[in-house]
Amino acid sequence: MHDVSRILVHSQVTVREALGRLDETGKGILLLVDADGRLLRTVTDGDLRRLILGGGSLDGVLGALAPKTPVSTDAPADAMAALAAMDRNRVDHLPMIDADGRPVGLYLRRDVDSPVLLSTPHLSDFERQFVEEAFKTNWIAPLGPNVDAFEKEIAEYAGVGHAAAVSSGTAAIHLALRLLGVSRGDSVFCSTLTFVASANPILYQGAVPTFIDSEPETWNMSPQALGAALEAASMAGALPKAVIVVNIYGQSADLDRIRALCDHYQVPVVEDAAESLGATYKSRQSGTSGRLGIYSFNGNKIITTSGGGMLVSDDGDLIGRARFLSTQAREPAPHYEHSVVGYNYRMSNVLAGIGRGQLKVLESRVAARRAVFERYREALADVDAIHWMPEAAFGRSTRWLSAFVVDRQVCVVTPAQILRRLAGERIEARPVWKPMHQQPLFFGSPYFSHEPGRSVTDALFRDGICLPSGSNMTGEQQGRVIDALRRCFAYPAIA
């Protein structure tokens, strides 16, 4: 709902001034009020145009407008109720008035008649120049100058030696496991709180996943659970070939503790930073603490190439091998020579151009997402049932998604009820990731919880919600989400 202070006008305001106010505020409407601030009527540019065509002048006053009963609401409406009222009355604006008839807010059709999505692409002014250069030079096929430059620029930003641009974050994880020698029957440990793309490559290689719980302090892999899993595997003589650590919702895991455990058992770490590009861990960039790191540029990520990923490492031999495998493992010969299985995993030159433009605004996108989170936190600070995802003291989270858990001790409203209510108001929110050890695909896979009898990820999935968090969210869109959430928590239960 919009603030109305800048669109309130009185009868002595001139038509010229009113047109200027309409242009300045951009809301398409003014609210004409009497001396006591009570709403008399709405004023649109169409009303002003008709007044002039009827003989009025630009220097005439709004008091010359014919009386008109305004369409308004005198009760707190949700966005869908406001939209229904606008539909019934065939208007595009709905002022809200208090008990004395004074305007206190405004709904606009353009706001409430469109969905608020979870995380949408946010383009800048830079992408076009790189894409146009690709078209101009006819570098449309995979590989090309933009790919080379994007790899170099990502490596420089992250502070690593080498990077290989590929078709997706999933492809990058698959290549990482292949490079580390994971094969059929091997064991790979993986964070359980993640999207399935983190774990599917384990199956691609015919390996067997073991899932590791999260810790409550970061929602990321629990060093305590990992330590127990590694000790058990060592005693059984079956250490994993790799540990995939997933950084959730824009925050790095506690990589030093995890690496210390893995180094003790000589197990390499793959850092899945698909959701955390731009985050930091003890002054290091997220994605750079493992033997290999993964970034994703899917359409919902903090920066996007539409689809794509990056594999990074300080080991140039590994990245060189990744480039070889990702281009169908073609041997250096005048003909097409292949001695090992390869993949069609390289990024196109066009998409890399988009990525180069996006990388230029990464820091501003991080700042915008963090600001979205802060607005949620401040606006809902008095709602005791909301406990936000914590930010670890060891680094900066990007707040890729603003996530919270519902405290069932103080609230009987369930996350499922909240999600249904938000969906009914055309607001896209999601549960926290369903843990991999609960997925039918991985039924029976070993799982190590944070503590005996305490699974942190099960609780997070049961009670957690992710809110719309895009860096291009408007204040009005976020206000819709906040208002809807406040209504959800205002009642003991909702349908």
N, C-alpha and C positions, 0 to 999 in steps of 0.2 A: 504494500500500500504506500502511496506517495504522500510526502509532506505537501501541504496546500498553502504554506505561508507566502510563496512567490506568485501564486495565481489568484489571490484574493483581490478584487477590485471594487471600487465604489461607484456610485452613479455619476459623480463628477469627473471621472476619468474619461479622457477623450478617446475617440476611435483610433487616432494616430498612436496614442500611448498604449492602447489595448493591443493593437497589431504588433507593436514593438515587444510587448510583454509575451504575446503568443510566440513570437519568433525566438525570444530569449529563453523561455522555459522549455519549449519543445514538447509540451504535453498536449497541444491541440485544443485546450480548453481553459477558460477563465471562470471564476466563480464570483458572481455579482452579489454583494452582501449589503445589508442596510447599515445604519449607523450603529446598531448594536451587534453587528457581526453575523446576523442571521442570513441564511442563504435565500436570495430572491429568485435567481435563475442561473442557468449556465450560459456561457457566451463562447461561441466558436467563430472561426474565421468566416464561415458561411453566414452566421448571423450578422456579422459586421458588413459583409459584402451586400447582403440584402438591405441593410439600413442605408448604405450609400446609394444603392440603386433606387431606393425609394425616396431620394431627395436629400438624404443626410450628407454631411461633409466629414472630412478627416478630423476637423476641429470640433465636431459635435460631440456630445457627451453620451455615455452609456445609458443615462437616465431616459434617453429617447427610445430605447428598445421597448418593444411591446412586452407586457407581463407574460410570463410563461411558467407554469408549475414545473419545478425541476424534478427529474427522476433521481432519487437518492435513497439511501438506506440509513435507518436510525439505529441499527443493531450491528454489533461486530459480525461481519460476514467473512466466511472463508472465500478463497479465490473462486471456487466452483460455484458457490452461491451468488457471488458477485457477477460471474459470467452469465449465469442463468437469468439474473435480473436484467442485465444488458440485452440478452437475447429477447426476453419478453417485451422489452420496451424499445427495441431496435435503436439502441444508442451504443456508443463506444466508450463512454465515461460514466462512472458511478461515484458521485461524492458520498462520503459518509458524514452524517451530522450527529451532534450530541443531543441531549435531551432538550436543549434550548434552541435547537435549530441551527447551530453554528457548525460550519464545515470543520472536520478534524482529520480527514484523510480522503484519498482518491484512488479508485481502482481504474486502470486503463485496460481496454480489451487487448491491446497489443502485448501486454504483460501476461495476463491470465489465460489468454487463448493459445498460448504456446507452451510446450513442455520445458521444464527445467531439467536438463540432462546431467548425468553424473560427471562426465569429464570429456569435453569436446575439443577438437583441434583448435588451435589459436595461432593463426598465421600472422606474420609481421610484414614489414615493407621490404624485406631483403630477399625473400625466396624467389620472387619473379626474375630478378636479374640473373641468378644462376641457372634457372630453368630455361630462360630465353637464350642464354648462351649455349646451353646444350642443344636447343633446336637450331640455333644459328649455325653451329658447327657440325650439325648432324650427328652428335654423340647421343643417340637415343638408346642404343643397345646397352646391355650390361657392361659395366666398366667404363672408364673414361676419365677425363681430368677432374670432374667433380668427385668421383669416388676416391681418387688419389688424394685430393685436397681434404675431403671430409675425414678420411682416415688420419691424416696428419693433424688436422685441427682438433679432432677428438682426443688423440694421443697427447697433444700439447695441453689441452684443457685438463685432462685427467692426471697429467703428470706421469704417464707411462711411456715406455719406449716404442711400442708398436700397437697397431690396430688393424683389424680386417673388417671391412663393411660387408654384411651379409643380408640375406632376404628377411630374416626375422630374429628375434631374441631366441626363439626355440631352436633355430638352426645353429645359432652360436653355442648354445648349451650342448647340442648334439655333437658339434665339432670338438668342443672342449673334452667331452668324454672320450671321443675317438682318439684325440691327441694324447690323452692320458692312459691309453691302452685298455680302456674298459671293454670287456667282451662278454660273450655268453657265459652265464653262470656266476659272473663276478658280483660282488656286493657294492652298492653305492648308498651312502647315507644322504638324506635330503630333509630339509625343513618340511614339516607337515602343513604349516599354515602358509599356503601359497596357491597360485593358480596351477592347473594341471600341466601347463606348458613347462614348468620347472622339472616335473617328474617324468613326463612322457619320454624324453630322450633316453632315460635309463632303460625303458622297455625297448626302444629302437635298437639298442645294443644287445638286447637279450639278457641284460643284467637284472639283479634282484634288488628292489629298493628296501631300505629300512628308514622309517620316518622318525624324526626327532621333534619333540615338543618345543613350545616357545617358553620364554621366561616372562613373568608379568611386567618387569621393568621396561622392556622394549617391545614386546610382542614378537620378537625375533628369536632365532634358535637359542635354546637354553644350553649354555655351556655345561651346566650340571647334568642335564639329560644326555648331552653328547659324550661327556666323560664316562658316564655309566655304560653307554652303548659301545664306546671304543674299548673299554676295559673288558666287557663281555665278549666282544669280537676277538680281542687279543687272546683271551683265555681259551677261546674255541679254535684258535688258529685260523681265523677267517676275517682278517682286517679288510675294510673296504678299499676299493681302488681309488675312491674319491669321496669327498664330502661337498655337497652342494648347499651352500648357505644362501638363503633368500632374504633380501632386505625388503621388509614389508611397508607399503604405504608411504614410502619416501624416507624411511629411517634405516640407517645402517645397523647391522647386528654388532655385538661386541667382539669384533674380529681379532683383537689381540689375544683374548682368552681362548677363543675358538682355535686360532692358529697355534697357540702354545700346546693345546691338547693334540692337534693333528700332527704338529711337528714331532712331538714326543713319540708318536706311533708311525711317523714317516708316511703320512697320508696327505696327498695334495688337496688344497681347498679351491673349489670353483665358487666365485662370488657372483651370485645372480643379483645384479643391480638393475634389473629391468624396470623396477618401480622407483629407483632412488638416484638416478642421474641428477647431479647437482647437490646431493647431500654430502656431508663431510663426516669423517671419523678421525678424531684426534688430529685435525688439520690436514688429513689426507682426503682425497676425493673418493667417494663411494665407488666401489667396483675395482679398486686397485690394491686390495690387501691380500688377495688370493694368488695362486699360481696363474690363474686365468680369471678374467672378469667379463661380465655380460651386460650389455645395455640393450634396451628395446626402444624402437621408435614407432610402435603401433599407434593407431589414431587416437587412443585415449591417454597416451603417456604425456609427460610434462613438455617434451618437444617431440615432434613426429615427422616422419618421412612418408606418411600414409601407411606404410608397412616396411619394416626393416629392423636390423639389429647390428650390433658391433661386438666383436671379440677383441679384448685387449690383454696385453701382457708385457712384461719387461723382457720376456724370452723371445728374441727375434726368430729363432729357429721354429718355435711352436707356431708363431703367427704366419711365418712363411709356409709351413706345412698346412696351416688352415686355408690359406689362399689356394694352394694346390688342390686340396680335397674339395674345396667349394666350387672349383671350376671343372668338375667332372674328372678330376685327377688325371688330367692330360699330361703325358710325358713330353719333354722337350725334343720333339722330332718333327720333320717336315710333314709327316702324315699323322693321322690320329692314332696315338699309341697309348694304351691303358693297361696298367699292370695291377692296380688295386681299385676297389670300389670308390667312386667319387660321388659328388652331389652337385646339383644345380642350385647353389646357395648364394651366389654373389648378388650384390645390390646393383640396381640400374643407375646409370649416370644421371638420369632425370631425378630420381628419388634422392640421390645423394645431393643434388643441387638444392632440393627443398631442405634437406638436413643442414646444409651449410648456412642457409638463411635462418633456420630455427636456432642453431647453436649460438648465433649472435645475440639472441634475446633470452638465452637460458636463465641468466641471473635475474632478469626482470620477471620471468615466469615463476621462478622460485619465490621471489618477494611477493608476487601476487597471490600465490597459493597460501603462503604463510599468513598473508593479510586476511584471506578468506577464513582460515582457521581462527584467527584472533577475533574476527567479528562474530563468528559462531560462539566462541568461548565467552566473550564479554556479554553478548546479548542473552545468553542462556545460563549465565553464572548463578542465578538464583534457583535453577532447576536441580534439586539435590539428586535426582535419579540419574543424571547424566555424568558419567565419568569418562573423560576424554583419553584417547591414546596418549600415554606419557611420552615426553621427549627426553631422551637420554642426555646426561650431562656431558658425554664424551664427544658430541658433535651436533651438527645442524641437520634437522629433518627438513625435507622440502614440503612436508604436508601434502604430498601428491593427492591423497584423499583425506578428508577430515573424518575421523572415525571415533566412535564412542561406544561404551557399553551401558546398558540399562541396569541400574541397581535394583534387583528384585526385592531387596530388603525394605525399600522405601516406596516402591511403586508396583502396582498390580498390572499396569499396562504392559503388554508383551511387545517385544520387537516385531513380531509378525503383525500385530495389530497396527503398530506405528507404520510399518512399511505399506500395509494396505491403505491406510489413511492418506499417506503421502502420494501413493499411486493414484488414488481417487482425485487428488488435486493436481495431477499431471506433474508430479515431482518424482524424478528417478532417484531412488536410493536403493542400496543393496545390503544384504547381510555381509558380515565379515566372511572372508574365504572359508568355505567348507574344508576342513582338514583332509589331507590326502588319505590318512589312515581310515577315514570314514567313507571314502569313495568306493562304490562297488568295483571299480576297475582294479583297486588295490586291496581287495578283501583278503585278509589273512596275512598281509605284509607285517613284518615286525615293527613295533612302535615302542619308543621309550618316552615316558612322560617326565615332566619336570621334577616331580617328586612321586614317591610311591602313593598311589591312590589319589593323585591330583594331576589332572590333565588341563593345563592352561588353555590350550587351543580349543578343547571341547567347550569350555565356558565362554571363550571369546566368540565362537561360532553361534552358540546358543543365545547370547545376549548382545552381540555387536551389530552396529549399523554404520555404513559408510554413506556420507552425505554428498550432494553435488558440490564439487570443489574446483571447477575449472578456473583457470587464470583469466578467462574472459567473462566470468559471471558479472552481471550488473548488480548494483545495489538493490534494485527492485526485485530481481530474481532471488537474491539471497534473503531479502526481507520476506518473500513468500515462504521460503523454507523455514525461516525462524518462526514466523507467525503460525504456520501449520504445526510445527513441533510444540509450540507453547499450548496450542489447543489440544494436542494429543496428551500432554501431561497435566492438563487442567482438570481432567475428569478421572474418577477411579477406574474406569474401564471404557473402552471404545469398541465399536463393532468392527 
